[in-house]
């Protein structure tokens, strides 16, 4: 669904502005829909807020966006006319691109495992989202909240983290590798950690501390 809303604000638009309005509207629609396609959306609204008063131009206008990479929110359009006389101006529009994003259905305290019942998808504008988002619940289920999250919050990658695979004082298997050699020994985790993280562990045979990468629950890998 693509909805185009054009709002003309009284004195901001002179009577003779129709040709300019049409050109700016056409340009905005093209550029915003181009961006919307890149994020998988066909749900767009554009509200043209202001146009320059001097709009006499014999040739097609040259236009560019102030933020072509993400034209959402308050979007400025720089306009240049070459003839009959050279002039530059700027128009403004309020632009929203919507997606159904993963949001919380209840309060999540810090370090809470996230389940399917904690999530829903809500139609949301991208204009205020600068830290990422999720469009599918399966990308979030099984993760843990990093902080307290209020109901109705759009989840971002900074709000969640993988569950800890190893906790401090867990007994782990230390797998030591080097080309042509592999050995295993028992150890004690000295830190909590998630998959792929490096933590300190103590080799129970030698008593030495080694840095190892968490490969799976109760297994860490180090290299000589």
N, C-alpha and C positions, 0 to 999 in steps of 0.2 A: 504494500500500500504506500503510495506516495501522495502526500497532501501538500498543496501549495497554497499558503495563506499570504495575501498581500495586504498589508495594513498601511493606509496613507494617512499621515498625521497632519491634517489641516494646513497650516501655513508653511510647513516644511516642503510642500510640493506645489510649484506654480501650475497654472492651468495648462501651459504648453509643454508640460513634462512627459506627456504620454509616450512619445517615441523613446525618450531616454529611459523611462521606467520599464518599457518593454525589453529594451536591450539589456539592462542590468538584471532584470528578472530572469531572462533567458540564460544569461551567463551564470548567474548564481545557481539556477536549477541544474545546469550541466555540470558545474564543478562540485556541487554538494552531492549530487547523485553518483558522480564518479567516486568520491570518497566513500559514500555509503556502501557501494558495491564492494570495496576493498575490505570492509568489516562485516560483510554478509547481511546488510540491512537494505530494505526497500521502504522503510518507514521514516519519512522525512517531513519536516515542516519548515517553511521559510517565511519570515515576516519582515518585509521591507520597511525600514523605519524612517529613512531620510534620503533625499536626493539633492544634488546641488541645484541652485536656482538658475545658473547660466547653463542652458542645455542646447544651445543652437550649434549644430554640428552637421556639416554636409556629408561627412564620411563615417563609416562604422567606427565606433569608439574602440580604443584600446583599453583593456581592463585586466587587472591582476588582483589577487586576493592577498590580504595581509598575512594570512596563515594558510597557505595552500596545502600543507601536509595534513592539517586537521581543521577544516572549516566548520567548526561548531561554536555555539555561544554567540557572542557579539562579533560579527564578521564585518570587516571593512573591505570595500572594493575601491581600489585606486582607478580613476577614470582619466583618460587623456584624449583630447580632441586635437586634430591637426588643422582642420579648416572649417569654416572660413577664417577663424583666428585660433591660435594655439591657446588652450587652457587645460588646467588640471584641476581635478576635484575628487571628492571622496563620498561614497555612499555607505550606508550601514544597514545591516539586517540582523535579526535574531534568528539563529539557525539551530534546529535540533535534529539529531539523528538518533533513532531509538533502536534498542535491542532488548530482547528478553534476557535479563541477567540473573545470575544466582544470588539470591538474598536469603537472609536468615528468617526463620519463623518464630524463634524464641530467643531468650537471653542465653548467651554462651559465656560461661566464665572462662578464665584463663586455663589453658591446657585441658580443654574439654574435647573428647573425641567427637568428630562431626559425622552424623548419620544422615540417611536420606530424609528422615522425618524433621530434621532441623532446617531443611532447605526448600525453597520454592524458586520459581523464576518470575520476575516482574518486569514489565515494560518500563525501561529506564532511558532517559536521555544521556548521551555520552558527554554533554558539555562540561560537566564538573569532574569527570573521571580522568585523572592524570596518572594514576598508579596501577593501571591494569584492571582487569575484571575477568569473570568466568561466565561462559554461556552455557556450560553443561555441568550438572551436579556431579557427574561421575569424576570430574577432575578434582573435586573437593572432598568427597566422601572418604573417610578413613584418615584424613588429616586432623591436626589438632589446632585449636585456637591459640594464638600467641598472646592474646590479651582478652579482656572483657569485651564482648561484642553485643550490641543492642539488637532487639528484634527489628526486622525490616532493613537491616544494613546490607548494602551491596558489598559482597566479599571481594577483597583484592588480595594479590599474592602476599603482600606484607602482613596480612592479618592471620595467616595460617602457616603451618610448618608440618613436615612429616612426623609421624609418631616416633618416639625414641626407640631404637632397636636394642640399645644396650644401656644399662644403668650402672652407676658407680657401685663397685663391689660385686658386680656379676662375675661369675666364672666364665672365661671365654677360651676359645681355641685360637692360638696365635699361629698363623700360617706364614712361615718365612720362605721367601722365594728369591732365587737368582737364576740366571740362565743355566739350565741343566740340573737344577737342584731345587728340592722342595722339602720342607720339614714342618712338623706340627708339634706344638707343645701347649701346656696349660698356662693360663695367666689370669690375672685379676684386673678388671677394668678400674681405672682410677678416676674416670669421668663418665658422665652421661654422653650419649651421642646418637645422631641419626645416620641413616644409611649414606655412605659416601664420605662422611666426615672422618677426620683424623683425631684420635684420642690417645692419651697416655695409658699404657697397660704395664703391669709388672709381670715379668716372666717368673713363674713359681719355681722353676729349676735353678735359675741363676740369681734370682732376686733383682735383676736389672730392670730399669724402666726403659720401655721402647715406645716409639710413636708408631701407631698402626691405623690403617684405614678400615672402617666398618664395612664389611662385605655383606653380611646377613646377620640375623639374630644369633648372638653368641660366637660369631666368627669375625676375626680381624686379620688383616694381611699386612705384612711388613716386608721390607727387602733388606738384604745384607749390604 
